[in-house]
């Protein structure tokens, strides 16, 4: 009799636990394939670096982000500074060209500047290439009257890129 009561109690606990699990919604699928995204710009110094940084900070469970340039210009110090202000450290990222990356298995290439869109290298047909233009902070900052005004351009573009990345994959152009 005691064994029957214990068994009934175990079944009741299991039923409650199952209901709680189902009611909490779907759990992430272990080992689910992450979308491999390459953010591409001219020099891989500012916009594409910001996008990669945001993707690593906001989308760690769903994206495998990369950034590259048609050329490499090194990390832009102002880009590093404004990302740090937002709580994202991109100092470990390095400026690189597409040729330095493993492009096999990419799902999406997002060009983030007009030059990269115009001179985008050829990728396998299965890779979706989209153009998501953002203003060029270094170009805008060149005419700034102060460092604070220059950083304002970087901050605005940083925040626009954050909004785009946070919405991925839905924010990709159709």
C-alpha positions in Angstrom: 0.0 0.0 0.0 2.8 2.4 0.9 4.6 1.7 -2.4 1.4 2.6 -4.2 1.0 5.9 -2.5 4.7 6.8 -3.2 4.2 5.8 -6.8 1.1 8.0 -7.0 2.9 10.9 -5.5 5.8 10.5 -8.0 3.3 10.5 -10.9 1.6 13.6 -9.5 4.9 15.5 -9.2 5.9 14.4 -12.7 2.6 15.6 -14.1 2.9 19.0 -12.4 6.5 19.3 -13.6 5.5 18.4 -17.2 2.6 21.0 -17.1 5.0 23.7 -15.8 7.5 22.8 -18.6 4.9 22.9 -21.3 3.3 26.1 -20.0 6.7 27.9 -19.9 7.0 27.7 -23.7 9.5 26.1 -26.0 13.0 25.6 -24.8 15.9 26.5 -27.2 16.9 23.5 -29.2 20.3 22.3 -28.0 22.7 22.3 -30.9 20.4 24.4 -33.1 22.2 25.9 -36.1 23.0 29.5 -35.7 22.6 31.8 -38.6 26.1 32.7 -39.9 26.2 36.4 -40.8 29.0 38.4 -42.3 28.8 42.2 -41.9 30.8 43.7 -44.7 32.1 47.3 -45.2 34.9 49.0 -46.9 37.7 48.9 -44.3 36.2 46.8 -41.5 37.1 49.5 -39.0 33.8 51.0 -37.9 30.3 50.0 -39.0 30.9 46.3 -39.6 32.8 46.0 -36.4 29.9 47.6 -34.5 27.5 45.2 -36.1 29.7 42.2 -35.2 30.0 43.5 -31.6 26.3 44.0 -31.2 25.6 40.5 -32.7 28.0 39.0 -30.2 26.4 40.9 -27.3 22.7 40.6 -28.3 22.3 37.4 -30.4 24.8 34.9 -28.9 22.2 32.1 -29.1 21.0 32.7 -32.7 23.9 34.2 -34.7 27.4 33.4 -35.5 28.7 36.8 -36.6 31.7 37.8 -38.6 32.9 41.1 -40.0 35.2 42.0 -42.8 36.1 44.6 -45.3 37.0 44.9 -48.9 40.3 46.3 -47.4 41.4 46.4 -43.8 41.9 49.7 -42.0 42.3 48.7 -38.4 39.8 49.3 -35.6 38.5 52.9 -35.5 39.2 54.3 -31.9 36.0 56.3 -31.8 34.0 53.2 -32.8 35.7 51.3 -30.0 34.9 54.2 -27.5 31.2 54.5 -28.3 30.7 50.8 -28.2 32.4 50.7 -24.8 30.0 53.5 -23.7 27.1 51.1 -24.6 28.7 48.3 -22.7 30.1 46.3 -25.6 33.9 45.7 -25.8 35.1 45.2 -29.4 38.8 45.6 -28.7 39.4 41.8 -29.2 38.0 42.0 -32.7 40.4 42.6 -35.6 40.2 44.3 -38.9 40.3 41.8 -41.7 39.4 41.2 -45.3 36.9 38.7 -46.7 39.8 36.6 -47.9 40.9 36.0 -44.3 37.6 34.4 -43.3 36.1 31.0 -43.9 33.1 31.9 -46.1 31.9 28.4 -46.5 28.6 28.0 -44.8 27.7 31.6 -44.6 23.9 32.2 -44.6 23.8 36.0 -45.0 26.2 38.7 -46.1 25.0 42.2 -45.1 26.9 45.0 -46.7 26.7 48.0 -44.4 28.1 50.7 -46.7 27.6 51.7 -50.4 31.2 50.9 -51.4 31.0 47.4 -50.1 27.7 46.9 -51.8 29.1 48.1 -55.1 32.3 46.0 -54.8 30.9 43.1 -52.9 32.9 39.9 -53.7 31.0 37.0 -55.2 29.6 34.4 -52.8 28.1 31.0 -53.5 24.5 31.3 -54.8 23.0 29.9 -51.6 24.4 32.9 -49.6 21.8 35.7 -49.3 23.5 39.1 -49.9 21.6 42.1 -48.7 22.4 45.8 -48.5 21.7 47.6 -45.2 23.3 51.0 -45.5 24.4 53.1 -42.6 26.0 56.5 -42.6 29.8 56.7 -42.4 30.7 58.1 -39.0 34.3 59.0 -39.9 33.1 60.9 -42.9 30.4 62.7 -40.9 32.9 63.4 -38.1 35.5 65.0 -40.4 33.6 68.3 -40.4 32.7 68.2 -36.7 33.5 71.3 -34.7 34.4 69.3 -31.6 35.2 65.8 -30.4 31.7 65.6 -28.7 30.0 66.5 -32.0 32.2 63.9 -33.8 31.2 61.2 -31.3 27.6 62.2 -31.7 27.7 60.8 -35.3 29.3 57.6 -34.1 26.7 57.2 -31.3 23.8 57.7 -33.7 25.1 55.1 -36.2 26.0 52.8 -33.3 22.4 52.9 -32.1 20.9 52.4 -35.6 23.1 49.3 -36.0 22.1 48.0 -32.6 18.4 48.3 -33.6 19.1 46.5 -36.9 21.0 43.7 -35.2 18.5 43.3 -32.3 15.8 42.7 -34.9 17.7 40.0 -36.8 16.7 38.0 -38.7 13.4 39.9 -39.2 15.2 43.2 -39.9 16.8 41.8 -43.0 15.5 43.4 -46.2 13.0 41.3 -48.1 
